[in-house]
């Protein structure tokens, strides 16, 4: 009997903790409620899955879809409800819906870049029409490709069988031909294969330009990794010098195939500086916009190195992961997108705004916040 009481208290405490975590996450990431007559799926480059709920209920009805979403990269979440009867307060129901999602799919809450919205539908005029409107969550995501799929897509680009669908890396390198003998740390996790293909093709075709001298590919193996608050972890990193293209290719594929899709961006910089000390003042980071570095606790130590980091951000679509803006600001570095180079971040004062394309960012407390 005592054991049963203890178990109940323990489970209740855990539930209370999870509820608190969910509420905290929502307070940070959910924008003001958006009003639409009737919800329509957002037109973007991502795939989407719908987790339906009954109009007045908080329970998710599609368990199989939830299981599928545990194996993908979630990039955005829309919580959809209907304002009926008009003027009725749905905040408590929506809070319970969010907690339900948190309990089943916590990864929808634990990334800086995940965009949350609450959508209130207003066109329902009678109770009998409620089921014509969506209630629940629309989850936008990127599938995580297999190594075989990534390998095939890169080989097709290198052989000329397919063209590049996104030319971010090529365009940035073309604009910055003054870069010479750079040390590049390159994310080869998850869905980075289109950008890895561009990097490899550039190296194959433009070796005479000497833009990049050495490479560190990162794709951390979490099971083998040490504490990601120290600078001496060498797991999940593979190096190559660019004058040997076949070795670069082989090393890149090894990195892609042997990691666990964990972004150890800052660890890779410390490793690169130690491995190639003569190039430590000229670092490029090729990063995935839709992932957060797992080792941001190292940022104060990285700042102490006083090495400007040029960050090439791949996969931008309507938002920029502000984590990379923060890294560039802290190191006195720069941000590079397909359209432009932002080299004057250190001139942005506290409380001032930065514009990148159509996006605006506010600097507050030494960190950037996207405004639109």
C-alpha positions as CSV (number, residue, x, y, z in Angstrom):
1,X,0.0,0.0,0.0
2,X,2.8,2.4,0.9
3,X,4.5,1.6,-2.4
4,X,1.3,2.4,-4.3
5,X,1.0,5.8,-2.5
6,X,4.6,6.6,-3.1
7,X,4.2,5.7,-6.8
8,X,1.1,7.9,-7.1
9,X,2.9,10.8,-5.5
10,X,5.9,10.4,-7.7
11,X,3.8,10.3,-10.9
12,X,1.8,13.3,-9.8
13,X,5.0,15.2,-9.1
14,X,6.4,14.4,-12.6
15,X,3.1,15.4,-14.2
16,X,3.2,18.7,-12.3
17,X,6.8,19.3,-13.5
18,X,5.8,18.5,-17.1
19,X,2.9,20.8,-17.0
20,X,5.1,23.6,-15.7
21,X,7.6,22.9,-18.4
22,X,4.9,23.0,-21.1
23,X,3.5,26.3,-19.7
24,X,7.0,27.8,-19.7
25,X,7.7,26.8,-23.2
26,X,4.4,28.2,-24.4
27,X,4.9,31.5,-22.7
28,X,8.2,31.8,-24.6
29,X,7.3,30.6,-28.0
30,X,3.6,31.2,-28.8
31,X,2.9,34.4,-30.6
32,X,-0.3,36.4,-30.2
33,X,-3.4,34.7,-31.4
34,X,-4.0,35.0,-35.1
35,X,-7.5,35.2,-36.5
36,X,-8.6,33.5,-39.7
37,X,-12.1,32.8,-41.0
38,X,-11.1,29.1,-41.6
39,X,-7.7,27.6,-41.2
40,X,-5.6,26.8,-44.4
41,X,-2.4,25.0,-44.3
42,X,0.6,27.3,-44.6
43,X,2.2,27.3,-48.1
44,X,5.9,26.5,-47.4
45,X,8.6,24.0,-48.3
46,X,7.9,21.7,-45.3
47,X,5.7,18.6,-45.0
48,X,2.8,18.7,-42.6
49,X,0.8,16.4,-40.4
50,X,-2.5,17.1,-38.6
51,X,-3.3,15.9,-35.1
52,X,-7.1,16.2,-34.8
53,X,-9.1,16.8,-31.7
54,X,-12.9,17.1,-31.1
55,X,-14.1,20.7,-30.9
56,X,-14.5,20.7,-27.1
57,X,-11.8,18.1,-26.2
58,X,-8.1,18.2,-25.6
59,X,-7.2,14.6,-26.4
60,X,-5.3,13.9,-29.6
61,X,-7.0,11.2,-31.8
62,X,-4.1,10.1,-34.0
63,X,-1.5,8.1,-32.0
64,X,0.1,6.7,-35.1
65,X,0.8,10.1,-36.5
66,X,2.4,11.2,-33.2
67,X,4.7,8.2,-33.4
68,X,5.8,9.2,-36.9
69,X,6.5,12.8,-35.8
70,X,9.0,11.4,-33.2
71,X,11.3,10.6,-36.0
72,X,11.3,13.9,-37.9
73,X,12.6,17.5,-37.4
74,X,9.7,19.7,-36.3
75,X,10.0,23.3,-37.4
76,X,6.5,24.8,-36.7
77,X,3.3,24.1,-34.8
78,X,-0.1,25.7,-35.3
79,X,-2.7,25.2,-32.5
80,X,-6.1,25.6,-34.2
81,X,-9.5,26.2,-32.6
82,X,-12.9,27.7,-33.4
83,X,-14.3,30.7,-31.6
84,X,-17.8,29.4,-31.0
85,X,-20.0,30.4,-29.3
86,X,-18.6,33.9,-30.0
87,X,-16.9,35.4,-27.0
88,X,-16.4,32.2,-25.2
89,X,-12.9,31.9,-23.5
90,X,-11.0,28.9,-24.9
91,X,-7.7,29.6,-23.1
92,X,-8.0,26.8,-20.5
93,X,-9.0,24.2,-23.2
94,X,-6.0,25.3,-25.4
95,X,-3.7,25.1,-22.4
96,X,-4.8,21.5,-21.8
97,X,-4.3,20.8,-25.5
98,X,-0.8,22.1,-25.4
99,X,0.0,20.0,-22.3
100,X,-1.5,16.9,-24.1
101,X,0.9,17.6,-27.0
102,X,3.8,18.1,-24.6
103,X,3.1,14.8,-22.9
104,X,3.0,12.9,-26.2
105,X,5.6,14.9,-28.3
106,X,7.9,17.0,-26.1
107,X,10.3,17.6,-29.0
108,X,7.7,20.1,-30.4
109,X,8.7,22.4,-27.5
110,X,12.4,22.0,-27.0
111,X,14.0,23.9,-30.0
112,X,14.7,27.6,-30.3
113,X,13.7,27.7,-33.9
114,X,10.3,26.0,-33.6
115,X,7.6,28.6,-34.5
116,X,4.4,28.3,-32.5
117,X,1.1,30.0,-33.4
118,X,-2.5,29.9,-32.1
119,X,-5.1,30.2,-34.8
120,X,-8.6,31.3,-33.9
121,X,-11.2,30.5,-36.6
122,X,-14.2,32.9,-36.7
123,X,-16.4,31.8,-39.6
124,X,-18.4,29.2,-37.6
125,X,-22.0,30.5,-37.0
126,X,-23.8,27.4,-35.7
127,X,-22.9,24.4,-33.6
128,X,-23.8,22.0,-36.4
129,X,-20.9,23.4,-38.5
130,X,-18.2,22.9,-35.9
131,X,-17.0,19.7,-37.4
132,X,-16.4,21.5,-40.7
133,X,-13.5,23.3,-39.0
134,X,-10.2,21.9,-37.9
135,X,-9.4,21.5,-34.2
136,X,-6.0,20.4,-33.0
137,X,-2.4,20.8,-34.2
138,X,-0.9,21.2,-37.6
139,X,2.8,20.1,-37.3
140,X,5.2,21.2,-40.0
141,X,8.4,19.2,-40.3
142,X,11.4,18.0,-42.3
143,X,11.9,14.2,-42.8
144,X,15.3,13.0,-41.7
145,X,16.8,11.3,-44.8
146,X,18.7,8.1,-44.6
147,X,22.5,8.0,-45.3
148,X,21.8,6.1,-48.6
149,X,19.4,8.9,-49.8
150,X,21.9,11.6,-48.8
151,X,24.8,9.8,-50.5
152,X,22.8,9.3,-53.7
153,X,21.7,13.0,-53.9
154,X,25.3,14.2,-53.4
155,X,26.7,11.8,-56.0
156,X,24.0,13.0,-58.5
157,X,25.0,16.6,-58.0
158,X,28.7,15.8,-58.3
159,X,28.2,13.8,-61.4
160,X,25.9,16.4,-63.0
161,X,22.9,14.1,-63.1
162,X,20.9,16.6,-61.1
163,X,21.2,20.4,-60.5
164,X,21.2,22.1,-57.2
165,X,17.8,23.1,-56.0
166,X,19.2,25.6,-53.5
167,X,22.4,27.5,-54.3
168,X,23.0,29.2,-51.0
169,X,26.6,28.0,-50.5
170,X,27.6,28.6,-54.1
171,X,26.2,32.2,-54.1
172,X,27.9,33.1,-50.8
173,X,31.2,31.7,-52.0
174,X,30.9,33.6,-55.3
175,X,30.3,36.9,-53.5
176,X,33.2,36.4,-51.2
177,X,36.1,35.4,-53.5
178,X,38.4,37.5,-51.2
179,X,38.2,34.7,-48.6
180,X,41.4,32.7,-48.8
181,X,42.7,29.6,-47.0
182,X,39.7,29.5,-44.6
183,X,39.1,26.8,-42.0
184,X,35.6,25.6,-42.4
185,X,33.5,23.7,-39.8
186,X,30.6,22.0,-41.6
187,X,27.4,20.6,-40.3
188,X,26.7,17.2,-42.1
189,X,23.7,16.2,-39.9
190,X,20.1,15.5,-40.8
191,X,18.9,17.3,-43.9
192,X,22.1,19.2,-44.8
193,X,23.0,17.0,-47.8
194,X,21.9,19.6,-50.4
195,X,24.3,22.1,-48.9
196,X,27.0,19.5,-48.4
197,X,26.7,18.7,-52.1
198,X,27.2,22.4,-53.0
199,X,30.3,22.6,-50.8
200,X,31.8,19.5,-52.4
201,X,31.0,20.6,-55.9
202,X,32.6,24.0,-55.2
203,X,35.7,22.3,-53.9
204,X,35.8,20.1,-57.0
205,X,35.4,22.9,-59.5
206,X,37.2,25.8,-57.8
207,X,40.3,24.4,-56.0
208,X,42.4,27.0,-57.7
209,X,40.6,29.8,-55.7
210,X,42.0,28.4,-52.4
211,X,38.9,29.7,-50.6
212,X,38.9,26.8,-48.1
213,X,42.1,25.1,-46.9
214,X,40.9,22.7,-44.2
215,X,37.6,21.2,-43.2
216,X,36.1,19.9,-40.0
217,X,32.9,18.0,-40.5
218,X,30.7,17.7,-37.4
219,X,27.9,15.2,-36.6
220,X,28.1,14.3,-33.0
221,X,27.5,10.8,-31.6
222,X,25.6,11.6,-28.4
223,X,26.3,8.1,-26.9
224,X,30.1,8.7,-27.2
225,X,30.1,12.4,-26.5
226,X,31.5,13.8,-23.3
227,X,30.1,16.8,-21.4
228,X,29.2,19.4,-24.0
229,X,30.1,22.2,-21.6
230,X,33.8,21.6,-22.1
231,X,36.1,22.4,-25.0
232,X,38.1,19.2,-25.3
233,X,35.4,16.8,-26.7
234,X,36.6,15.4,-30.0
235,X,33.8,13.0,-30.7
236,X,31.6,13.5,-33.8
237,X,34.3,15.4,-35.8
238,X,36.3,14.4,-38.9
239,X,39.0,16.5,-40.6
240,X,40.4,16.8,-44.1
241,X,42.6,19.1,-46.2
242,X,40.9,20.3,-49.4
243,X,43.8,19.7,-51.8
244,X,43.0,16.0,-51.7
245,X,39.4,16.0,-53.0
246,X,38.9,12.2,-52.9
247,X,39.9,12.2,-49.3
248,X,37.6,15.1,-48.5
249,X,34.7,13.1,-50.2
250,X,35.5,9.9,-48.3
251,X,35.8,11.8,-44.9
252,X,32.6,13.6,-45.5
253,X,30.7,10.4,-46.2
254,X,32.2,8.9,-43.1
255,X,31.0,11.8,-41.0
256,X,27.5,11.7,-42.4
257,X,27.2,7.9,-41.8
258,X,28.7,7.7,-38.3
259,X,27.1,10.5,-36.3
260,X,23.8,10.8,-34.5
261,X,22.5,14.1,-36.0
262,X,23.6,16.2,-33.0
263,X,24.8,19.7,-33.8
264,X,28.0,20.2,-31.9
265,X,28.8,23.5,-33.7
266,X,30.9,25.2,-31.0
267,X,32.8,22.1,-30.0
268,X,33.9,21.8,-33.6
269,X,35.3,25.3,-33.6
270,X,37.5,24.5,-30.5
271,X,38.6,21.3,-32.1
272,X,39.4,23.0,-35.4
273,X,41.4,25.7,-33.7
274,X,43.5,23.1,-31.9
275,X,43.9,20.9,-35.0
276,X,44.8,23.7,-37.4
277,X,46.1,26.5,-35.2
278,X,47.7,28.4,-38.1
279,X,44.2,29.0,-39.6
280,X,42.4,29.9,-36.4
281,X,41.7,33.5,-37.3
282,X,39.8,32.6,-40.5
283,X,36.8,30.4,-39.6
284,X,33.6,29.7,-41.6
285,X,30.7,27.8,-40.0
286,X,28.3,26.1,-42.5
287,X,25.2,25.7,-40.3
288,X,21.6,24.3,-40.5
289,X,19.0,27.0,-39.9
290,X,16.6,24.4,-38.6
291,X,18.7,23.0,-35.8
292,X,20.0,24.4,-32.5
293,X,23.6,23.7,-31.5
294,X,23.6,21.4,-28.6
295,X,26.7,23.0,-27.0
296,X,25.7,26.7,-26.6
297,X,27.0,26.6,-23.0
298,X,30.4,27.0,-24.7
299,X,29.6,30.4,-26.2
300,X,31.2,32.5,-23.4
301,X,34.4,30.5,-23.8
302,X,34.2,30.9,-27.6
303,X,33.9,34.6,-27.1
304,X,37.2,34.6,-25.1
305,X,39.0,33.2,-28.2
306,X,38.3,36.5,-30.0
307,X,38.0,34.7,-33.4
308,X,35.4,36.1,-35.7
309,X,33.1,33.3,-37.1
310,X,31.6,33.7,-40.5
311,X,28.3,31.8,-40.4
312,X,26.8,30.5,-43.6
313,X,23.1,29.8,-42.7
314,X,21.5,27.1,-44.9
315,X,17.8,26.4,-45.4
316,X,16.3,29.8,-44.5
317,X,12.5,30.0,-45.1
318,X,10.6,32.9,-43.5
319,X,12.7,32.8,-40.3
320,X,16.3,32.8,-39.2
321,X,17.5,30.8,-36.2
322,X,18.6,33.7,-34.0
323,X,21.1,31.4,-32.2
324,X,23.4,31.9,-35.1
325,X,23.0,35.7,-34.9
326,X,23.9,35.5,-31.3
327,X,27.1,33.4,-32.1
328,X,28.2,35.8,-34.8
329,X,27.6,38.8,-32.4
330,X,29.5,37.2,-29.5
331,X,32.5,36.4,-31.7
332,X,32.5,39.6,-33.7
333,X,31.7,37.6,-36.8
334,X,29.3,37.9,-39.7
335,X,26.1,36.3,-41.1
336,X,25.8,35.1,-44.7
337,X,22.6,34.1,-46.4
338,X,21.9,33.3,-50.0
339,X,20.9,37.0,-50.7
340,X,23.3,39.0,-48.5
341,X,26.3,39.3,-46.2
342,X,25.7,41.0,-42.8
343,X,29.2,42.1,-41.5
344,X,28.4,44.9,-39.1
345,X,26.5,43.1,-36.3
346,X,28.8,44.6,-33.6
347,X,27.5,48.1,-34.6
348,X,23.9,47.1,-33.6
349,X,23.2,48.7,-30.2
350,X,21.1,47.4,-27.4
351,X,17.4,47.9,-28.2
352,X,18.1,48.5,-31.9
353,X,16.8,46.5,-34.8
354,X,18.6,44.6,-37.6
355,X,17.0,43.9,-41.0
356,X,18.0,40.8,-43.0
357,X,15.9,40.6,-46.2
358,X,12.3,41.1,-45.1
359,X,13.0,39.9,-41.6
360,X,13.5,42.2,-38.6
361,X,15.4,41.4,-35.4
362,X,15.6,43.3,-32.1
363,X,18.7,43.1,-29.9
364,X,17.7,42.8,-26.3
365,X,19.9,41.7,-23.5
366,X,22.7,40.8,-25.9
367,X,20.5,38.4,-27.9
368,X,18.4,38.8,-31.0
369,X,14.7,38.3,-31.2
370,X,12.8,38.0,-34.5
371,X,10.0,40.5,-34.7
372,X,8.1,39.3,-37.8
